[in-house]
Amino acid sequence: MIMEFYSRIPPLLIQFIMTVAFSFVVGLEFRSYHHINDYKLNIGSTRTFVLIGVLGFILYTLDASRLLFLAGLFFLGSLLLVFYWRLSRNEQFPVFSTIFVFLIYLIGPIASFFPSWFLVLFIVVLILILSEKKLIHHFSDQLANEEITTLAKFLIISGVILPLLPDQAIAPMLPVTYYRVWLAVIIVSGFSYLSYLVNTYFFKSRSLLITGFLGGLYSSTAATFVIGRRAKGLGAPAERKVSSAIIMATIMMYIRLLIIIYIFDKDIAHQLLAPFMSMIVISFLAIIALMTVKNKETLLQDTADIRHPLELSTAILFALLFMLFAFLTQYVTSIFGGHGLKSLAIIVGFTDIDPFILSLLGGNFTVSNAAIVSAIVLASGSNNLLKAAYAIGLARNRSVLFASAWLSLLFVISLVYAYKFV
């Protein structure tokens, strides 16, 4: 009934009502902005904003060539220029207010031309710009200049380089395409970059468990390396905290791998749900068991160990490893088949498993999905064994014994699953 009534309302009337309503709302927020910041409101009232919004809507609707709308824009711009010039000579008058009037003038055309969701999004952005001035200034002050450069690098490798690469096989012994190689670089780098930003700007002082959680999203091996090195000076009182953090990093590795694999191949991701979710659940239960005994929380204050993930050299190294593992996989599977792939996966687990796993998903190999699933399970399992060795070698005390034993157990479970159930 409501939808039927709504469908009978002329679209022009709906657009006009939305223009008036949103111009009024933004006008109210504009007055509040000037009042909070002690600016003298010389540019008009809420009614002025409504009239400007209606003017833009009428001129845009009247003339299909949009010449009237452009003439109105020129006239409004001329008035604002004179207005700003006269006021700025005698008192402080922010150019922000003048520019904001142009945005109000655009509400009518946006209501007429764009979908309703875009108009709502546009108004929300305007209101946030007005109401969150201090938050925006604080964020811009805290954001390091190098992060802007890093973001530019990411936009270049994802938005410029990727579309230019051909989606064709590199060579007969490299059954992966240029496009898939660079796509893998972007996905892994982007995932790690997001984790890096959260680490750097939101959790500067954090507990060991949070370190394992966030570090595991970045790299569980790197997180284990950091926690193991810190554990060397923590001693027996931190045993449960240290082991929980290392296990948490491995849990996040499995979650991160599931997400990345799902992006590349949904079928493989679905087949990995059972083994990965099983190891995630039992590892969570192990952390809960460790945390039942309360002891003093141990904090990490230093985040310098988390290396920036978007260095160009890192991206090139990842691409080279991707192609190397694709070549090795093609060679091994062509001679030894699925059994050879399993052995290769165990060996690769003692290196960087991301390029190996993504090369399996991005290539066109003569092996079944079951063999690929087994290889991924084995690679992640032997990587757990590597992390256990790292933890023992770096900590050199009892604080990491439980975690090392648990990671070794996960390796055994991976072996059993890959050789008995796949």
ZIKAVEN-V506610 format. One record per residue. N is the residue number from 1. NEAR is the number of other ideal C-beta (glycine too) atoms within 8 Angstrom. Layout:
N|NEAR  N|NEAR
//
This chain:
1|4  2|5  3|6  4|7  5|8  6|7  7|6  8|5  9|8  10|5  11|6  12|7  13|8  14|9  15|12  16|11  17|8  18|11  19|15  20|11  21|8  22|13  23|15  24|11  25|10  26|15  27|15  28|9  29|12  30|13  31|11  32|10  33|12  34|12  35|8  36|6  37|7  38|5  39|8  40|6  41|9  42|6  43|8  44|8  45|8  46|10  47|8  48|10  49|16  50|12  51|8  52|14  53|16  54|13  55|12  56|17  57|16  58|9  59|13  60|13  61|8  62|6  63|9  64|3  65|4  66|8  67|7  68|10  69|12  70|8  71|9  72|12  73|10  74|8  75|8  76|13  77|9  78|8  79|8  80|11  81|8  82|8  83|11  84|11  85|8  86|8  87|10  88|9  89|5  90|5  91|6  92|4  93|10  94|7  95|7  96|6  97|12  98|12  99|8  100|10  101|14  102|12  103|9  104|14  105|14  106|9  107|18  108|18  109|11  110|11  111|14  112|9  113|5  114|7  115|5  116|6  117|6  118|9  119|14  120|8  121|8  122|11  123|12  124|8  125|8  126|12  127|11  128|8  129|9  130|12  131|9  132|8  133|10  134|6  135|7  136|9  137|8  138|8  139|8  140|7  141|6  142|7  143|9  144|5  145|6  146|6  147|9  148|8  149|8  150|11  151|8  152|8  153|10  154|13  155|9  156|9  157|13  158|10  159|6  160|9  161|9  162|12  163|6  164|5  165|10  166|6  167|7  168|6  169|9  170|9  171|5  172|5  173|7  174|11  175|10  176|14  177|12  178|10  179|10  180|11  181|14  182|13  183|10  184|16  185|13  186|12  187|12  188|12  189|15  190|10  191|12  192|13  193|12  194|9  195|13  196|12  197|10  198|11  199|13  200|9  201|8  202|7  203|9  204|8  205|6  206|9  207|10  208|15  209|11  210|9  211|14  212|17  213|11  214|15  215|18  216|17  217|13  218|13  219|8  220|14  221|11  222|12  223|18  224|14  225|11  226|13  227|17  228|16  229|10  230|11  231|15  232|10  233|5  234|12  235|7  236|7  237|8  238|13  239|11  240|11  241|14  242|18  243|15  244|15  245|15  246|19  247|16  248|13  249|17  250|16  251|13  252|16  253|12  254|12  255|11  256|12  257|13  258|12  259|9  260|14  261|14  262|9  263|6  264|11  265|8  266|6  267|7  268|14  269|11  270|7  271|10  272|14  273|9  274|7  275|11  276|12  277|8  278|9  279|12  280|11  281|8  282|8  283|13  284|9  285|8  286|10  287|13  288|8  289|7  290|12  291|8  292|6  293|6  294|3  295|8  296|4  297|6  298|11  299|8  300|12  301|5  302|5  303|9  304|4  305|9  306|12  307|5  308|7  309|11  310|11  311|7  312|6  313|6  314|10  315|12  316|8  317|8  318|15  319|12  320|8  321|11  322|16  323|13  324|9  325|13  326|14  327|10  328|9  329|15  330|13  331|9  332|12  333|15  334|6  335|7  336|8  337|9  338|11  339|7  340|11  341|17  342|14  343|10  344|12  345|15  346|11  347|8  348|12  349|16  350|8  351|6  352|8  353|11  354|9  355|13  356|15  357|14  358|14  359|15  360|13  361|11  362|14  363|12  364|5  365|10  366|4  367|9  368|6  369|8  370|9  371|14  372|14  373|13  374|15  375|14  376|15  377|15  378|15  379|15  380|15  381|16  382|16  383|14  384|15  385|13  386|11  387|15  388|14  389|9  390|12  391|17  392|12  393|8  394|11  395|13  396|6  397|10  398|6  399|13  400|15  401|10  402|10  403|15  404|13  405|9  406|12  407|16  408|11  409|8  410|13  411|13  412|8  413|11  414|16  415|10  416|9  417|11  418|14  419|8  420|6  421|5  422|10
//
